[in-house]
């Protein structure tokens, strides 16, 4: 049989082992609690983000109505801003030239298919003569015209007497096809 001194030694070893297990268990519990609190805070933040995103969702019926309205607006834009014939383009350019006291000496065009159904792209090259101020007013009027024009480029073709200039202008517009 074991002596009382041996029993006390074994009891101290068992007590130290149990105490060590208690400390390790307490540490693990604290670590799990800290992580769960952090995970809970992260979950709450994500939950709040999802809830705020739900408020921004648009019902499918509203989306359908908006798409329908956008298509109507696009159709109206095409109808009002894109001519149905090439002659209307050159008539409009002639009118703007007369209003701004410049002379269109030459104009050429080339039509190409566009990515938009029922629409052709028209590339226009024009030469004009006139006073510099009137030429700039003409370009400004083209850009602001109700008919849709994009000024692609302007280059000086030369200078003439009395401050007149010769300009080469590249324009782009679109035309509705029948």
Secondary structure, DSSP 8 states (H G I E B T S, - for coil): ---HHHHHHHHHHHHHHHHHHHHHHHHHHHHHHHHHHHHHHHHHHHHHHHHHHHHH---HHHHHHHHHHHHHHHHHHHHHHSBSSHHHHHHHHHHHHHHTT-EEEEEEEEEEE-SSTTEEEEEEEEEEEEEHHHHHHHHHHHHHSSS--EEEEEEEEEE-GGGEEEEEEEEEEEEE--
